């Protein structure tokens, strides 16, 4: 069963490995050339160079959170749906290998492969972001897209997408509906989890003078909420009554009324805590989806 699974999915394995290698080479070359460009620079000159270099590659990296959807479409969805749609399950499930073992071996092999691929992508992106350590552009926590494709969270997303496709194929029994369900549910999950991420832990509260409120937190901190706090200690959301005009005039008015800025943030030192939390949520969802696929295949009549 192991070698049969590898042979059946050899094209997916080859293409995925090639894409990861290409991404790795591109980001490695970018890191090397960036380090060379940064050599000997400091202050505003360094920030200018790093900012330009980050902008050059940022659009590519921020598209990578969509990559697991392809895993769900081309790895997960066909696993059961294509067998049933083509009628090959009649042969596969009546041989010496029971259907439960057939599914378990395939899922175990392919889930292990996609998890390793996700970990590889996470290591590649984490290494690339490390190029900018010590500058204001090392965004791996505050940037929602980069967070999802770095560290161990990347592996969680790849595994979740694969199991989502597998469950969708087992439930619909047809490849095209399985593809539609996989794509729709995956992007709903992305939206929901991106919104929930800032609630993985109680945020820190930072109070600063009005003019300094925007810069009081670390550049890579994950912002949660910003309000004003008055002299009486009460917080208000939105604009301070009686203050308007341009930014500098407004801030001068707010400060003159005795208000300070209060910001709730997740500090960047919680990066790995949030990484493991998100990976755990996705792994739990993957296990549940695997259970759905297992039950569906076990109960389906030949």
Order of alpha helices (4+ residues) and beta strands (2+ residues): alpha-alpha-alpha-alpha-alpha-alpha-alpha-alpha-alpha-alpha-beta-beta-beta-alpha-beta-alpha
